[in-house]
């Protein structure tokens, strides 16, 4: 198993961080959000993510008669949480309804701003 670790330090490591997530949050964005959540660097707000924690490769069949896509790996968060088929559960679950969208009332963004303002 390959392991990749972040280098400590960097820019803006002491400011509050909120990541908005939903069912459209998938793959690399889930890996990033999961790392932020696992390390306590920030909180997730929204709804459960998609759950795309696998890596696929295309294998071309002989004589170009088609191809097969196979899973070759699964991603885990730094705390070894499985993402695939499960997704990430936000720290603050905030649904966004069709009515909210129609009325331009973004409850998820409002919650994120509230969290940031209370962390100052």
N, CA, C and O of each residue as an XYZ file, in Angstrom:
480
protein
N       0.837     -1.164      0.000
C       0.000      0.000      0.000
C       0.889      1.237      0.000
O       1.834      1.321      0.784
N       0.596      2.188     -0.867
C       1.318      3.449     -0.898
C       0.692      4.403      0.097
O      -0.530      4.444      0.244
N       1.523      5.165      0.776
C       1.048      6.149      1.733
C       1.646      7.494      1.374
O       2.836      7.594      1.076
N       0.818      8.530      1.402
C       1.253      9.880      1.081
C       0.904     10.779      2.253
O      -0.235     10.769      2.721
N       1.855     11.548      2.730
C       1.642     12.418      3.879
C       1.907     13.862      3.506
O       2.778     14.163      2.690
N       1.137     14.750      4.119
C       1.321     16.183      3.905
C       2.525     16.661      4.705
O       2.878     16.079      5.731
N       3.136     17.710      4.229
C       4.243     18.334      4.936
C       3.649     19.386      5.872
O       2.907     20.257      5.416
N       3.958     19.325      7.173
C       3.405     20.305      8.112
C       3.820     21.724      7.750
O       4.852     21.951      7.118
N       2.991     22.669      8.169
C       3.283     24.073      7.936
C       2.580     24.567      6.690
O       1.646     23.933      6.199
N       3.024     25.679      6.191
C       2.416     26.245      4.998
C       1.648     27.513      5.313
O       1.714     28.039      6.423
N       0.929     27.989      4.332
C       0.178     29.231      4.466
C      -1.162     29.011      5.153
O      -1.780     27.957      4.998
N      -1.595     29.980      5.890
C      -2.949     30.054      6.449
C      -3.351     28.808      7.231
O      -4.469     28.315      7.081
N      -2.456     28.303      8.054
C      -2.766     27.082      8.806
C      -3.512     27.353     10.104
O      -3.977     26.415     10.752
N      -3.635     28.598     10.492
C      -4.271     28.932     11.772
C      -5.660     29.548     11.620
O      -6.310     29.839     12.624
N      -6.124     29.750     10.402
C      -7.441     30.362     10.221
C      -8.520     29.282     10.195
O      -8.248     28.145      9.809
N      -9.756     29.632     10.608
C     -10.843     28.642     10.568
C     -11.131     28.213      9.130
O     -10.986     28.995      8.190
N     -11.544     26.951      8.981
C     -11.796     26.401      7.652
C     -13.097     25.612      7.656
O     -13.300     24.743      8.504
N     -13.969     25.913      6.717
C     -15.212     25.174      6.515
C     -15.241     24.720      5.064
O     -14.970     25.504      4.155
N     -15.571     23.450      4.851
C     -15.673     22.896      3.504
C     -17.128     22.512      3.261
O     -17.702     21.728      4.016
N     -17.720     23.066      2.207
C     -19.091     22.719      1.829
C     -19.057     21.454      0.984
O     -18.300     21.369      0.017
N     -19.883     20.463      1.351
C     -19.915     19.186      0.636
C     -21.354     18.762      0.377
O     -22.280     19.167      1.079
N     -21.512     17.930     -0.656
C     -22.829     17.346     -0.954
C     -22.617     16.094     -1.805
O     -21.494     15.609     -1.937
N     -23.691     15.583     -2.373
C     -23.613     14.358     -3.177
C     -22.761     14.530     -4.430
O     -22.361     13.539     -5.042
N     -22.479     15.769     -4.822
C     -21.618     16.030     -5.966
C     -20.137     16.062     -5.599
O     -19.281     16.159     -6.479
N     -19.835     15.982     -4.315
C     -18.453     15.951     -3.851
C     -17.955     14.518     -3.992
O     -18.416     13.624     -3.282
N     -17.010     14.299     -4.911
C     -16.600     12.927     -5.219
C     -15.106     12.844     -5.490
O     -14.472     13.818     -5.897
N     -14.562     11.662     -5.256
C     -13.207     11.306     -5.632
C     -12.174     12.202     -4.946
O     -12.099     12.210     -3.717
N     -11.386     12.948     -5.697
C     -10.302     13.745     -5.123
C     -10.809     14.779     -4.127
O     -10.142     15.052     -3.129
N     -11.980     15.357     -4.385
C     -12.513     16.335     -3.434
C     -12.918     15.659     -2.127
O     -12.840     16.274     -1.064
N     -13.351     14.392     -2.196
C     -13.655     13.642     -0.975
C     -12.381     13.313     -0.203
O     -12.373     13.343      1.028
N     -11.325     13.007     -0.909
C     -10.050     12.712     -0.260
C      -9.574     13.942      0.505
O      -9.141     13.842      1.653
N      -9.657     15.101     -0.141
C      -9.250     16.351      0.493
C     -10.130     16.667      1.694
O      -9.624     16.974      2.773
N     -11.450     16.593      1.510
C     -12.384     16.881      2.605
C     -12.184     15.903      3.759
O     -12.235     16.298      4.924
N     -11.958     14.633      3.441
C     -11.738     13.628      4.474
C     -10.475     13.891      5.276
O     -10.456     13.691      6.491
N      -9.425     14.336      4.608
C      -8.173     14.655      5.300
C      -8.361     15.860      6.217
O      -7.870     15.868      7.346
N      -9.066     16.869      5.737
C      -9.339     18.054      6.557
C     -10.137     17.657      7.796
O      -9.855     18.121      8.900
N     -11.131     16.799      7.606
C     -11.963     16.343      8.718
C     -11.156     15.454      9.676
O     -11.215     15.650     10.890
N     -10.419     14.501      9.155
C      -9.640     13.585     10.001
C      -8.616     14.317     10.863
O      -8.432     13.979     12.033
N      -7.959     15.306     10.295
C      -6.920     16.022     11.026
C      -7.468     17.158     11.883
O      -6.707     17.840     12.570
N      -8.795     17.365     11.847
C      -9.392     18.427     12.649
C      -9.005     19.812     12.176
O      -9.103     20.784     12.925
N      -8.566     19.900     10.929
C      -8.140     21.194     10.374
C      -9.323     22.092     10.053
O      -9.182     23.314     10.020
N     -10.480     21.502      9.818
C     -11.690     22.250      9.513
C     -12.887     21.343      9.687
O     -12.755     20.184     10.080
N     -14.059     21.885      9.391
C     -15.291     21.098      9.505
C     -15.989     21.038      8.158
O     -15.816     21.915      7.312
N     -16.781     19.989      7.974
C     -17.562     19.818      6.754
C     -19.000     20.205      7.042
O     -19.556     19.851      8.082
N     -19.596     20.938      6.109
C     -20.991     21.370      6.214
C     -21.707     20.960      4.943
O     -21.173     21.135      3.848
N     -22.914     20.416      5.072
C     -23.721     20.067      3.898
C     -24.367     18.715      4.066
O     -24.933     18.407      5.116
N     -24.280     17.905      3.022
C     -24.871     16.569      3.033
C     -23.799     15.534      2.686
O     -22.707     15.884      2.240
N     -24.121     14.272      2.894
C     -23.170     13.188      2.656
C     -22.611     13.245      1.236
O     -23.339     13.506      0.278
N     -21.317     13.001      1.118
C     -20.658     13.050     -0.185
C     -20.984     11.808     -1.008
O     -21.611     10.871     -0.515
N     -20.558     11.811     -2.247
C     -20.905     10.767     -3.217
C     -20.437      9.363     -2.827
O     -21.191      8.398     -2.954
N     -19.211      9.254     -2.360
C     -18.678      7.935     -2.011
C     -17.858      7.291     -3.109
O     -17.922      6.079     -3.312
N     -17.080      8.106     -3.824
C     -16.226      7.599     -4.904
C     -14.802      7.493     -4.375
O     -14.006      8.425     -4.490
N     -14.502      6.340     -3.793
C     -13.181      6.153     -3.220
C     -12.396      5.067     -3.916
O     -11.581      4.389     -3.290
N     -12.632      4.894     -5.205
C     -11.917      3.845     -5.933
C     -11.186      4.430     -7.134
O     -11.508      5.514     -7.622
N     -10.196      3.679     -7.590
C      -9.407      4.066     -8.758
C      -9.602      2.986     -9.807
O      -9.437      1.800     -9.521
N      -9.954      3.391    -11.022
C     -10.147      2.419    -12.101
C      -9.144      2.643    -13.228
O      -8.667      3.753    -13.460
N      -8.848      1.560    -13.907
C      -8.044      1.593    -15.131
C      -8.831      0.932    -16.250
O      -9.589     -0.011    -16.023
N      -8.641      1.438    -17.457
C      -9.238      0.808    -18.645
C      -8.238     -0.180    -19.221
O      -7.068      0.155    -19.411
N      -8.689     -1.386    -19.497
C      -7.870     -2.409    -20.137
C      -8.459     -2.651    -21.524
O      -9.599     -3.097    -21.652
N      -7.676     -2.356    -22.558
C      -8.139     -2.563    -23.930
C      -8.059     -4.044    -24.282
O      -7.044     -4.697    -24.039
N      -9.126     -4.557    -24.849
C      -9.164     -5.965    -25.251
C      -8.370     -6.171    -26.538
O      -8.115     -5.219    -27.276
N      -7.985     -7.406    -26.802
C      -7.221     -7.727    -28.006
C      -7.938     -7.240    -29.262
O      -9.166     -7.267    -29.345
N      -7.160     -6.801    -30.223
C      -7.666     -6.345    -31.524
C      -8.662     -5.198    -31.400
O      -9.542     -5.042    -32.247
N      -8.527     -4.407    -30.365
C      -9.421     -3.263    -30.139
C     -10.897     -3.652    -30.185
O     -11.718     -2.919    -30.736
N     -11.230     -4.796    -29.611
C     -12.611     -5.282    -29.603
C     -13.417     -4.711    -28.438
O     -14.518     -5.182    -28.154
N     -12.885     -3.725    -27.781
C     -13.573     -3.110    -26.649
C     -12.603     -2.891    -25.507
O     -11.387     -2.996    -25.665
N     -13.165     -2.588    -24.364
C     -12.337     -2.345    -23.186
C     -13.120     -2.734    -21.936
O     -14.349     -2.799    -21.933
N     -12.374     -2.984    -20.897
C     -12.951     -3.324    -19.602
C     -12.382     -2.352    -18.575
O     -11.183     -2.072    -18.563
N     -13.250     -1.848    -17.726
C     -12.790     -0.955    -16.666
C     -12.753     -1.747    -15.358
O     -13.764     -2.297    -14.922
N     -11.571     -1.796    -14.742
C     -11.438     -2.552    -13.502
C     -10.953     -1.643    -12.372
O     -10.201     -0.694    -12.594
N     -11.397     -1.955    -11.171
C     -10.948     -1.225     -9.992
C      -9.585     -1.768     -9.581
O      -9.403     -2.975     -9.422
N      -8.630     -0.854     -9.412
C      -7.272     -1.266     -9.073
C      -6.844     -0.800     -7.680
O      -5.818     -1.247     -7.166
N      -7.623      0.095     -7.069
C      -7.258      0.590     -5.734
C      -8.463      1.265     -5.090
O      -9.428      1.630     -5.761
N      -8.383      1.421     -3.779
C      -9.381      2.181     -3.028
C      -8.663      3.237     -2.196
O      -7.589      2.994     -1.646
N      -9.281      4.417     -2.115
C      -8.743      5.490     -1.295
C      -9.253      5.330      0.127
O     -10.382      4.889      0.339
N      -8.435      5.684      1.090
C      -8.826      5.763      2.489
C      -8.439      7.140      3.001
O      -7.499      7.754      2.497
N      -9.158      7.622      3.996
C      -8.763      8.888      4.611
C      -7.530      8.634      5.484
O      -7.166      7.479      5.706
N      -6.890      9.683      5.976
C      -5.715      9.477      6.830
C      -5.982      8.587      8.047
O      -5.075      7.908      8.528
N      -7.220      8.589      8.545
C      -7.572      7.724      9.679
C      -8.137      6.385      9.212
O      -8.821      5.689      9.961
N      -7.837      6.040      7.959
C      -8.207      4.740      7.380
C      -9.717      4.540      7.217
O     -10.192      3.404      7.219
N     -10.467      5.623      7.076
C     -11.900      5.490      6.817
C     -12.120      5.189      5.341
O     -11.502      5.804      4.472
N     -12.985      4.259      5.074
C     -13.364      3.881      3.711
C     -14.352      4.916      3.165
O     -15.352      5.215      3.818
N     -14.089      5.459      1.988
C     -14.975      6.422      1.346
C     -15.904      5.717      0.366
O     -17.077      6.073      0.253
N     -15.386      4.726     -0.338
C     -16.109      4.114     -1.449
C     -17.451      3.515     -1.025
O     -17.517      2.678     -0.125
N     -18.511      3.959     -1.686
C     -19.847      3.453     -1.434
C     -20.490      3.987     -0.172
O     -21.649      3.685      0.115
N     -19.743      4.784      0.587
C     -20.234      5.294      1.867
C     -20.303      6.817      1.861
O     -21.293      7.401      2.300
N     -19.264      7.447      1.371
C     -19.167      8.900      1.409
C     -18.716      9.381      2.776
O     -18.450      8.590      3.680
N     -18.638     10.685      2.902
C     -18.276     11.322      4.165
C     -19.519     11.967      4.757
O     -20.302     12.586      4.037
N     -19.702     11.827      6.048
C     -20.801     12.503      6.735
C     -20.270     13.832      7.248
O     -19.265     13.863      7.958
N     -20.934     14.933      6.897
C     -20.459     16.237      7.363
C     -20.547     16.365      8.886
O     -21.338     15.676      9.531
N     -19.738     17.240      9.441
C     -19.818     17.553     10.865
C     -21.138     18.249     11.175
O     -21.706     18.072     12.252
N     -21.617     19.039     10.225
C     -22.904     19.726     10.336
C     -23.727     19.356      9.114
O     -23.452     19.818      8.006
N     -24.740     18.519      9.319
C     -25.604     18.123      8.208
C     -26.640     19.219      8.000
O     -27.433     19.522      8.891
N     -26.618     19.807      6.812
C     -27.558     20.870      6.457
C     -28.096     20.553      5.072
O     -27.357     20.591      4.088
N     -29.374     20.244      4.995
C     -30.021     19.937      3.717
C     -30.262     21.227      2.941
O     -30.400     22.298      3.532
N     -30.311     21.122      1.638
C     -30.639     22.241      0.758
C     -31.805     21.786     -0.104
O     -31.654     20.896     -0.940
N     -32.966     22.393      0.098
C     -34.173     21.969     -0.607
C     -34.334     22.724     -1.923
O     -33.677     23.738     -2.159
N     -35.213     22.213     -2.767
C     -35.530     22.910     -4.024
C     -36.085     24.299     -3.729
O     -35.793     25.257     -4.445
N     -36.879     24.399     -2.680
C     -37.443     25.700     -2.289
C     -36.337     26.672     -1.896
O     -36.382     27.851     -2.247
N     -35.342     26.168     -1.166
C     -34.195     27.009     -0.804
C     -33.499     27.537     -2.053
O     -33.142     28.713     -2.127
N     -33.313     26.662     -3.026
C     -32.643     27.057     -4.268
C     -33.476     28.095     -5.008
O     -32.946     29.104     -5.475
N     -34.778     27.848     -5.116
C     -35.681     28.786     -5.799
C     -35.656     30.155     -5.130
O     -35.640     31.185     -5.804
N     -35.652     30.157     -3.802
C     -35.684     31.415     -3.047
C     -34.297     31.991     -2.784
O     -34.154     32.974     -2.056
N     -33.286     31.381     -3.373
C     -31.895     31.820     -3.193
C     -31.528     31.912     -1.713
O     -30.887     32.865     -1.270
N     -31.955     30.891     -0.962
C     -31.679     30.796      0.463
C     -30.729     29.619      0.676
O     -31.168     28.472      0.765
N     -29.458     29.896      0.756
C     -28.456     28.842      0.876
C     -28.161     28.571      2.350
O     -27.284     29.197      2.946
N     -28.902     27.631      2.924
C     -28.754     27.299      4.343
C     -27.363     26.747      4.651
O     -26.843     26.951      5.748
N     -26.764     26.053      3.693
C     -25.424     25.499      3.903
C     -24.388     26.615      4.012
O     -23.540     26.603      4.905
N     -24.465     27.568      3.104
C     -23.537     28.698      3.147
C     -23.744     29.516      4.417
O     -22.776     29.954      5.039
N     -24.998     29.722      4.801
C     -25.288     30.467      6.036
C     -24.673     29.777      7.248
O     -24.110     30.438      8.121
N     -24.779     28.444      7.303
C     -24.194     27.700      8.419
C     -22.680     27.828      8.407
O     -22.064     27.991      9.460
N     -22.078     27.757      7.236
C     -20.625     27.899      7.125
C     -20.173     29.267      7.633
O     -19.193     29.364      8.372
N     -20.878     30.311      7.243
C     -20.533     31.666      7.690
C     -20.698     31.784      9.199
O     -19.862     32.380      9.878
N     -21.782     31.212      9.721
C     -22.012     31.223     11.175
C     -20.847     30.560     11.915
O     -20.366     31.085     12.918
N     -20.404     29.422     11.424
C     -19.282     28.710     12.051
C     -18.018     29.563     12.005
O     -17.306     29.676     13.002
N     -17.742     30.155     10.860
C     -16.539     30.975     10.717
C     -16.573     32.192     11.633
O     -15.565     32.534     12.252
N     -17.727     32.846     11.721
C     -17.844     34.033     12.573
C     -17.714     33.682     14.054
O     -17.191     34.478     14.834
N     -18.179     32.512     14.444
C     -18.085     32.095     15.848
C     -16.704     31.586     16.224
O     -16.421     31.391     17.406
N     -15.837     31.366     15.238
C     -14.477     30.885     15.503
C     -13.446     31.998     15.572
O     -12.261     31.724     15.762
N     -13.864     33.229     15.426
C     -12.899     34.331     15.412
C     -12.325     34.583     16.783
O     -11.496     35.478     16.950
